[in-house]
Amino acid sequence: MKRFLALAAVAALLAGCDAPPGVATAPAPAASPAGSAPPAVNESGGHNATDVMFLQMMAAQYAPAAELLKVAAERSRNQQVRDLAAAMDVTQADELKTVQGWLTGWQEPLVPDANPDVHAAHGGLPATGAEEVKALRAAKDADFDQVLLNLLIGHQHQAVEYARLELSGGANPQVLEFATRVDSSRTAQVKMMLELVSG
């Protein structure tokens, strides 16, 4: 329990910090220009297309992340890495239920559009997949934690990009609040993992 509380405390302290060196920055949430209309909201569900895309992209991220974290639990020899992976696994499993609940309640597809052109503006479709999991499983014991952390850094930073897309154009208050938490927690996790990689 202490390790989960510690992770939550670090995430809260690091909320809103700049992206760590060596990680591409997503654009910060932009204010609407003066006189421009707010994003259109689907009146029947209180959400817009940006809310839907954000949730779909997050849902698509959870399965490969769960695979990476499962392998981490099996093979990592670093207790800090194991603790971080365990905390991430619990959090993301809970988030997936929430995300799917919103999409199902809105009668929206649970998966994003497969056309990569649709996702060009926010970092593309999730970059972590079967090939990355396979590479992690094949990593030598001496290299395992470095390979794992580098994969997770990229994976979590992509979630930050998705969250900032939502914050710049979403409409649903609950989803915007969720995006704020994702931005904060993933930014903190990336910073922690960069420290572990360099240590």
N, C-alpha and C positions, 0 to 999 in steps of 0.2 A: 504493500500500500504506500509506503514512504516514497518508493521510486516514482509512482504515478503522481503523487502530490508534488514531488520535486520537479518533474517535467512540466506540470501545469504551472508551477510558480515561475519557472524559467520562461515559459511561453508568455505569461502575463507581463513579465519584466521586459521582454524583448519585442513586444507588440509595436508595430509601426517602425521598427528599425530598418535601415537601408539593407538591400540585399548584400550578402557577403561578397568580398572580392572574388573574381573568377567565375561568378554566376551571372548570367545575363539578366538584366533588369526588365521587368514588365512595366508598362506605363502606369504611373500612379493614377488613382481614380480621378477623373476629370470632372470639374464642375460644369453644369450646363451653361452655355453662353447666355448672356442676358437676353431675355425676350424669347428664348427658344422653348418649345413645348416639352414637358417631361415625357419619358418613354411611354408609349401606349400600353395600357393595362387591359388585359382580358377581364371584362367586368364580371363574368361568371365565376372566375377563379381568383381574381386579384393578382394575376401574374402576367408577365409578358414573355416574348420569345427568348430574351436574354436569360431570364430565370430558368426557363426550360433547358436551354442549351447548357448553362452552367451545371445544373443538376445532372444532366445526361453525361457530361464530360467527367464529372466527379465519380458517377456510378461506374463509368468505364475504367477509371483508375483503380478502383478498389480490388478487383480480382487479381491483377498482376502483382499489386503491392502485397496482398495476402500471401501469394506464393513466395515472394522474396522474403517476407518476414518468417514464414514457416521454415524456409531453408536456414535463415539466420538462427532460429531457435535450435535447430539440429546441429549446426556446425560452428557457430562463432565461439571462440575461446576467450573473448573479451567480455567481462561482466557488464561493463558500461554499454557496450553494443547490444548485448542480450536484453538488458533492462530497457533501453530505448526502443528496441524492436518490439518487445512485449507490450509496452505502453502504446506504441503506434498501432499495433494489431487490435488491441481492445478498443481504442478510440475509433479507428476506421470501420470496424465491424458495426459499431453503434451508429456511426454516421451513415453507413450504407442503408440501414433500415429507415432512417429518417428521410434520406434522399428518395428512396424508392416509394416511401409513403406519400410524399408530396406529388411525385410524378403520377402514381396510380390514382390518387385523389383528383388530380387534374385531368385524368384520362389521356395522358401523354405517353409516348413510347419511353421505355426504360433505357433504350440505347440511342446514341447519337447517330446522326446522318453519317453514312460511311464515305460520302464524297469529301475528299481532303480539301477541296477548294472552299467548302463551307467554313472550314476551321482555320484558314490561313491567317486570320487576324488575331488569333489568340494562342499561337504556339502549336497548332496542329492537334491531331488526335493523340491520345496517350502513346508515348514513345516506348513505354516498357511493355514487353510482351513475352511470348514463348522463347524467343531467341535469347533475351536477356536472362531469363530464369535458367535456361540451359547453360549459358556461359557461367552463371554463378555456381551452378551445381558442379561444373567442370573445373572450377578454380582450385588451385592447390591450397592446402591448408595454410601455408605461410602467407598466401596472397588473399585469402578469403575475405577478411574484414575490409581490406582496401577496396576490393571489387564490389562488395556489398554496399559500402558507404557511398562509393561513387555512383552506383546505380540509384540508390535512394535519394541522394542529393538532387540528381536530375529529375527524378520522379516527383519529389515534393516541391521542387521549384516550379514544375509545370502546374501543379495545383495552385500555387500562388498566382500564376498568370491567369488561370481560370477565375480565381476569386476576384482579381482586379478587373477582369472583364465584367463580372457581375456587378461590382461596386460602381463601375462607370456607366452601366446601362440597365441594371435590373430594376424591378418595380415592387416585388413582394417584400414587405418589411421583415418577415421571418427569414426569408432566403438571404436578404441583404445582411442580416445579423449573423447568419451562418457563414456567409462569405467573409465577413470581418474576422470571425474566429479562425477560419481556414487560413486566411492570409497571415494572421498573427502566429498561429501554432506551427504552420509549415515553415515560416521564416525563422522561427526559433529553432526548429529541428534542423534546418539546413545549417545554421550557424554552429549548432552543437556538433553536427557530423563533420563539418569542415575542421573543427578543432580536433576531433578524434582522428581524422585523416592526417592532419599535420603533426599530431602528437606521436 
